[in-house]
């Protein structure tokens, strides 16, 4: 199909490919999208190929704007001000998305074209959403996972420390579970380099970046991150604050409102950022449980297989640790409450959550062993020693200070100023079920993760015996209105089941 538009000379130049500009409404009417290649015909014979861009103001509906490359040449004499327009081809990224939606395999160049166009804002939100949907509806092959992880990493900045780097990562989906903020100071206190970047919460009340932000800034340039890591052997920063795997953060903004994160997208997100940060040794925590992101071992089997495959492709040594998960890890859920738990463990306070400490020690131990710092079976003992001696706490202070926070902050200071409301048991019995998804939903109603002090503090564990009127959990929020919203949500979302 062809159509006709009035020519308008624009005083712009790309210095390269010929470009035309069409009004957004006109483009939508004719089904033209940015990146389309079109053929222009005027004077009944002169033909030129150009790439389309769209605008809301530079040209009016019915017009087509020509960059200098198309009108400022001797062989192009524009005598007629009307041009015939015909679509010749779609951008390679659009063709690749269509191909994936139909269940066909993509090669590296096709995947790279999609990721590069997402980074360069050449795809609309709708087109990017179709791409995300394709990964949800059609699993990637192992090669496609590798190509996508590689493309996402290589279209952003990459850190090169010129030293071996280690990392620990949880796939998320489990409330609390803020082990990373304990593992990082333990491992870096022993001289290993652990440049930790994290995403903000997607489907949970807090991510590592949200929690660390309670204690120190987390947004830095890549050069600033490098200085911090060189100085204290570690960092805990927000990956979206730098041009690190930027396609991933653009995709996250689209998936967050839907509250979904396909496994393949999750795997790509994690691996791309590890590759970009130059990680050589990685311990992965996979919480598996009925109300977690990974509800069954059969899903964990597939995820583990893919991570191990990608590790080999990228020359990264990976150890996957599955943890049966029927309840939150730690007592606090929400940025400030999780930060309080972390500091209580590092500061070895009497009220510290022992389950969080034990899990962090085990994961730190696995990482030390994986990186050949010590023999197998010795890692956890060394990690526990770093906590007991105060070395890990002193290292955390150095990290907080290096990132611009107050290194002397006490664990009991971080959740001050919140309103709270206690929920008590209505009968005696044993806790037979704790609903992690319900905890996440109630925390969002309380205002987490945007409101740092919002969240839930758990007083009971799975299989605990309780009596009538015992405290089950406490709600924290900035306002009574938020407490009221959470109480309303609790009428339909039971967190603790007692029998």
N, C-alpha and C positions, 0 to 999 in steps of 0.2 A: 504494500500500500504506500502511495506517495501523497504528499500534500504540499501546499504552497504557502510561503511566508514572505513578508517584505524585508528586504535587506537593510541592515543598519551597521555602519562601520564603527568599530570600537577601538579606542586608542590603547589597546592592551596587546601584550606579546608574551608568548610562552618561551620564545627562543628555541622552540623545538617543534613538537607536533602541532598541526593546524587544529584550532579549537573554535567552536561556535557556542553561542549562549542562547538558550530558549527560555522564555518565561515559564515559571513553575506550573502555572495553570494550563498553559498551552501544552507543555510536555505531558502532563497528566492526561489531558484529553486525548492526545495521540498515542499514548502508551510509550512515550520516550523516557528513558531513565538516564541519569548521569553515567557517563562511561560508554554509552552506545556509540558505535561508529556509524555515521550517516554519509550518504552520497548527496552532494549538492550539484544541481544542474541549472545553469542559466545561459541565456542567449541560445537556447535550444541545443547546444552542443558542448559547452565547457563544463567539465565534470571535475569535482574535487572530493576527496574523502576527508572527513574531520571528526573529531571527538566532541561529544555533547557535554556541556555543563548547563546547569539551570540557575535561575536567579528570580528573586521576587521583585526586583526594582530596576535592574540595568536595562532590560528591554521589556516592552509592553506585549500583551497577548497579540498575536498576529505578526510579530516581528521576529527576526533572527539576527543576533549580533555576531559579526565576524571579527575575530582577532586579526592583527596586522598580517600574520602569515598568509592570510587568505585574500586580502585586498591590496596589500602594498607591494605587489610584484608586477614587473613589466608585462609578463605574459597573461596577466589577468586584467582584462578591461571590463569593468562592470558597467555595462550600458543599460541593462534592464534592472530595475530595482526589485524584481520579484524572482524568487528562486524556488525550484522544485526540490523537495526534501524526501529522501527515501532511506529507511533503516537498512544498513548493510549487515551489521553483526552486533551481538551483545558483548559486554565486557567478559573476558575469560572467567572472572569470578562468578558472574551470574550463570554462565553456562555450567560451571562446576557445581554450583548449588543445585541447579535443576537436575544435574546428573546424579548427585547424591540423594536427592529426594526420590528418585526413581530406583534407588537401591544399587547403583553402579559404583564400582571402586574408583577412587581418585588417586592420581599420582602426585608426586611432591610439588610439581609446578602448578597443578590445579589447586592444591590446598594452599600453597604459598600465595597464589593470586587472591584467594578469599581473605586470608589473614592480613595481607598487605593492604587490601582495599578497606578492611575494617579499621585498621590503624590509621589510614590516611583519610578516613571519613568519606570514602567514595561509595560506600553502601549505606542505604537508608536503614532506619531502625527496623522497618518491615522486612527488608531483604536479609538483614543480620538475624532477625528472629527466625526466618525460614531456615537459615543455616543452623541455628541452635536447635530448632525443631528436628532437623534432619539427623542430628547426632542423638537425639532422644528416641526417635522412631527407628533408626537404623544403626545398629552397632557398627563401630569402626573395626576394620581389620587391624591386626597388629601393626602392619606396615603403615596404615593410615594414622594410627595413634602416634607412631614414631614421626611421620612426616609433619603432623599437626603440632606436636610438642616442639619439634625442631623449628618450624616456621614461627610459632608464637614466641619462642626464645629469641630467634635471630632478627625479628622485626622490632626489637627493643634494645635497650642498653644491656650490656653484659659486664659483670664484675670479674676481674682477673687479679687475684691476690698473689699469684705466683707461689703459693704454698698450699699444701693439702687442706681442704675444707671439709668439715663434717656438719651434719644437720639431723634433726629429729622432727618428724611431722606427724600430726594426727589428721586423719581424713575428716574428723569432725562428726557432728550429729549427736554428740553426747553432752548433756549439760555439765557445766563445770569443766573438769578434765584439763585444767590449765597446767599440765605437766611441763610444757615447753619452757615456761618462765622459771622453772626450777632446774630443768636439765641444762639450759644454756649457761647459767652461772657455775653450775657444778663442773661441766666439761671445760669451759673456758678458764676456770680457775686452775686447771691442770696444764694450761699452755696450748690447748688445741684451739684452732680457729673455727668459729661457728657463726657465720654471717646469716642471721635469721630474718627472713622477710615473711610477713603474714598478710592474709587478706582480712578485711573487716567481715563482720558476721554476715552470712548469707541466709541461712535457715536456722540460726540459733540466736540466743540473747547476747552473745559476745564472742568475738574472735580474739586471738592473741593480740592483734594490733589494738583492738578496742580496750582490752584489759591493761596492756602496757601503757596506753595513753593516759591512764589514771595516774601513773607514776612519772612519766616523762614524755616529751614530744616524740612522735614516731614518723614524722614526715621530713625526709631529707633527700638531697640530691645524691646521685651516685658517687660523686667525688667526696661528699661529706660522709657517706656510709663507709667508704674505703678508709678515710681517716679515723673514724670511730673504731673500726675493726682492727686496724693496724695498731691503735693505741691500747685497746682493752681486749683484743682477741675475739670480740663478739659484738653483736647488735641485736636489737629486737625492734624492727621497723615495719612500717606499712609499705607493702610492695607497690601499691597504687600511687605512692607519693613520688616515685621516680618513673622513668620511662622503661620500667621493667615488665616485660611481657604485656605491653599495653593493650593488646587485643583481648586478653583475658579480663581485664577490668571493664572494658566496654561491654563484653558479653555478660559479666556479672550484673551490671546495671540493668540488663534486660531480664535476666533470670530471677533477680531478687523479688520483684513484685509477684511472680508466679510461685515463689517458694519451692522451686524445683532445682535440682542439680544432678543431671544424668551422670552415671558413673564414668562414662568415657570422658565427658567434659571435666569432671573432677580430676581424673587421672592426668589429663593434658595440663590442666591448670597447675597442679602440683609439680609435675615433671618439668614443664617449661621454665618455671621459676627456679627450680633447683639447677637446671642447666645454665640459666642466665647468671646465677650466683656462683657458678663454678664449684658446685658441691661434688666431692669425690666419694663420700661415705654417708649413707642415709639410712636411718632407722625409721620405719613407718609403723604407726600405731593404728590398727584397724579395730575399733570397738564393734563388737557384734552382739546384737540383742534385739528383742521383739519390738522395741520402740526407739531404735537407733536408725541411723542412715543405712546401715547394713544389717538387715533383720535376720539373715540366715547365712550359714557357713557356705552354702553353694554359691552365693554372691561373692563372699569373701575369697573363695577359691579362684574365681574368675578375675577378680581385682588383683589378687596377689600374682597370678600368672602374668598379667599385663605389666605390672610394675617391674617384675623380675626381667621380663623381656626388654623393656625400655632401658632398664639399668645396664644391661649387657650392650645394647646398641649405643648408649652414650658413654660407656666405659665407667659407669658408676656402680660402686658396690652397695647393694641394698639388702637389708634384712627386714622382713615383714613380721610384726608381732601382733597376733590376734588376742584381744582381751574380751572375754565374756562380760557383757555389760547390761546389768538389769536396773541400774540406778545411776544418778550423777556421781562423779568423782570429785571429792571435796564437799564442803558444806554450802558454799556460795555459788549462786548462778546470777550472772550480771556483772558488768565490768568492775565496779568498785568492790563488790563482795568477793569476786574471784581474786582480785588483787590483794584483798585482805588475807585470803587463804594462802596465797603464794608467799606473802611476807611472813605470815605466821610459821610456815614451814621453814623458810630460810632463816628466820630469827629464832627458830626452835622454841616457840611459845608453847605453854601448856595446852592452849586451846587449838593447837594446829590440827588439821585433818590428817590423821595417820594414813588413811587410804590414798590420799593424794601424794603424800610423802613416799609411801612404799612404791607406788606405780612410777613416780618420777625417778626414784633411785634405780629401779629395775631397767627402765628405758635408758637412763644415762649409762648404766653398766653395760648394756648391750652395745651402745654406741662406742664406748671405750674399747670394748673387745673387737668390734667390727673394724675399727681404725688401727688395730694392732698396738694400742697403747699398753695393753696388758693381756695376759693369758685368759682364755675362756674360763669362766667361773669366778674370776677375780674382780670383774667390773663393778658389780653391785656393792661389794665391800668397800672399794675405793670411793665410790660415789657417796656412800653413807658416811664415810670418814670425813669427806669434804663438808658435809652438812654439820656433823657433830662438832667439828673443829672451828666452825664459823668462817672457814675459807670461802664457801659458796656465798654466804651473806655479804662478806666483804667484797667479793667480786661483783655481786649484784649492785652494790653501792657504786662501784666504779662505772658499771654500765649505765646506771641511772644518771650519774653525774655527767658522763660523756655525752649523753643524749639531752642534756639540759634540764634534768629534773632535780628534785631535792633528795640527795642520797641518805639523809638522816630521817626520812619519813618513817613513822612507826606503823605497824599493821593496824592498830586500832584507830588511826586517824583518817583512813581513806574512805570510810563509809559514814562519816559524821554528817548530820544535817538532814538525813532522810526520815520521813514518816514511816512508821511500821505498824503492822497489824498481825497478830498471832492467830494461827489456826490450830485448834485443839481437837483431839480425838473424841468422837462421840460415843465410842464403845471400847471395851477392852479386847485384846486379841493379839494377833501377830500380823506384821506387815507382809502381805503376800504379793504385792505388786506396787511398783512405782512407775508412773507413766511419764517417760522422758519427753514425749511430744507435748503432753499437756503442760509440763513445766515450761517448755519453750514458749508455748502460746500464752500462758499466763504472764510470763516475764515481758513479752512484747506488749501486752495490755498495760503492764506497769510502767512502760516507757523505755525498756531496754532495747537495743544498746545505745540509743540516742542520749537518754538520760543515764549518766554513768552510775548514779547511786541506786538506780532501779533494779529490782530483781528479787530473788527468793533465797532465804537461808534455810537449809534443811536441818531438822533436829533429829530425824530418824533415818535408819538405814533399812534396806531390804532384809526381811526376816527378823527384825527387832520385835521384841514383845513390848506392847504399850498398854497403858491403863486409861480409863476414861479421864478426860481433861488434860492428858499429857500433851505437850506441845509437839505438833507435827512439822510445821514450817512457819516461817515469818515472812510476810510480804513487805517489801521496801519500795518507796516511791517518793517523787518530789512533791506530790499534792494528794489531797484527799480524793479528788476526782479520779485520779489514777488508781487509787486503792479501791474505789467503788467500782470502777470498770473491771478490775481483776476479780473482785468478789462476784460480780455478775457472771463473768466468764467461768468462775469455779462452779457455778450451778450446773454447767453443762460439761465441764472438764474435771473429772476427779483425778487428783494427783496421787493420793495414797489410798490403797485399798487394804482394809483390815478384816481379818476373818478369825 
